[in-house]
Amino acid sequence: MTKKDWHIDTISVHGADAVDKLTGAVAPPIYQTSTFEFDNADQGEAIFKGEQEGYIYTRVGNPTQAAFERHIAALECGEAGLAFASGLSAISGLVLTLCNSGDNIVSSNTLYGGTHYFFQDFLKRMNIDAREVPADNLSNLENAIDENTKLIFIETPANPNLDIIDIAGCVEIARRKGIPLAVDNTFATPILTRPLEFGADVVMHSATKYISGHGDAVAGALVGTKELMTRIRKETLMQVGLNISPFNAWLLLRGLKTLSVRMRKHCENAAYVARFLKTHPKVAVTHFPGLSTHPGHAIAREQMSGQYGGMVAFELKGTREDSKKLMDSIEMSVLAVSLGDCDTLICHPASTTHAKYTPEELAEAHIGESMIRLSVGIEDAQDICDDLEQALQKIG
């Protein structure tokens, strides 16, 4: 049996390396150093010129970083990975490598709020146009592309309303237009969806979330061809200083060991909570792609692994203030942003994670004023529902 025959659960534990290549350590060590000694001056010159492999300086590369990059690439079935200091730095590295002033990118319009703000504020200052369109209708995506489009970027399932974008359909457009397609796979993780297998060119993760899984690291990752990952490393990551710290890379390696088993529990609990919310008299709409009533359910069934993630969003039969009252009444779950932790996290997107969206953009992205986002944790599912129930009873 070779590594190419391994199932995703096995890859989650072992990644590309069963043990540390340099020392044989079963648990990967933290190479907590800024710089590396050369054997001699000629070797130093050869490494700097790229004529010989080796480590120079942790902004350029580090064995702990490299171990994580091999592991995440193995999970996503890609040639190479790149580790970054955050999810946004991963997106920055990708876009700033592919685009120059005067270029544009085309993306889905329901995005993590930080991504949206980066696209609409920072990129505009770089004279790079970010065209956000409702990508559940693929014709919108195609119609926004022109001769200056250098990247298509989609997020599926989308943050926060769990919209599902057809990856295979986007791949068909991208290939026909000769433009790379990047997929933010943060919500699904490689356990549920591997976009490269559908033909996408790049996968992006906010590794802060499920990859870490314990709320103790901020990080990002890209996976794609070796050629593109090398280009991003040399042209942007190194020059801008977007690198991850060795300690955070080590935390991600530890998180990946349990990613598969954690995701099963997250998915099981989220499905349970979604069924509870769907029939609750104080809930107007429940957003969860595992529900047959979800508009993207059929596509999700095709491009996800039979489980539908750990995220649930719901809208109350009430106001923005009712949403805040519910969250203030939570007793067990944690009122906080982010997601993918072992704890259940609850937030109000319109006033927190997506506060940079204008009212018009919120409406266009179908992010309601009463929408609440749940990152369903790995506690007992009934305890999560009981906590929600007592909070729901306190609103009008």
Secondary structure as GFF3:
##gff-version 3
##sequence-region A 1 396
A	DSSP	three_ten_helix	3	5	.	.	.	ID=ss1
A	DSSP	alpha_helix	8	14	.	.	.	ID=ss2
A	DSSP	alpha_helix	41	49	.	.	.	ID=ss3
A	DSSP	alpha_helix	63	75	.	.	.	ID=ss4
A	DSSP	beta_strand	80	84	.	.	.	ID=ss5
A	DSSP	alpha_helix	87	98	.	.	.	ID=ss6
A	DSSP	beta_strand	104	108	.	.	.	ID=ss7
A	DSSP	alpha_helix	113	117	.	.	.	ID=ss8
A	DSSP	pi_helix	118	122	.	.	.	ID=ss9
A	DSSP	alpha_helix	123	125	.	.	.	ID=ss10
A	DSSP	beta_strand	129	133	.	.	.	ID=ss11
A	DSSP	alpha_helix	138	143	.	.	.	ID=ss12
A	DSSP	beta_strand	149	155	.	.	.	ID=ss13
A	DSSP	alpha_helix	167	177	.	.	.	ID=ss14
A	DSSP	beta_strand	181	184	.	.	.	ID=ss15
A	DSSP	alpha_helix	189	192	.	.	.	ID=ss16
A	DSSP	three_ten_helix	195	198	.	.	.	ID=ss17
A	DSSP	beta_strand	202	205	.	.	.	ID=ss18
A	DSSP	beta_strand	220	224	.	.	.	ID=ss19
A	DSSP	alpha_helix	226	232	.	.	.	ID=ss20
A	DSSP	pi_helix	233	237	.	.	.	ID=ss21
A	DSSP	alpha_helix	238	240	.	.	.	ID=ss22
A	DSSP	alpha_helix	246	257	.	.	.	ID=ss23
A	DSSP	alpha_helix	259	278	.	.	.	ID=ss24
A	DSSP	beta_strand	283	287	.	.	.	ID=ss25
A	DSSP	alpha_helix	297	303	.	.	.	ID=ss26
A	DSSP	beta_strand	311	316	.	.	.	ID=ss27
A	DSSP	alpha_helix	320	328	.	.	.	ID=ss28
A	DSSP	beta_strand	334	335	.	.	.	ID=ss29
A	DSSP	beta_strand	345	347	.	.	.	ID=ss30
A	DSSP	three_ten_helix	349	351	.	.	.	ID=ss31
A	DSSP	alpha_helix	359	364	.	.	.	ID=ss32
A	DSSP	beta_strand	371	375	.	.	.	ID=ss33
A	DSSP	alpha_helix	381	392	.	.	.	ID=ss34
###
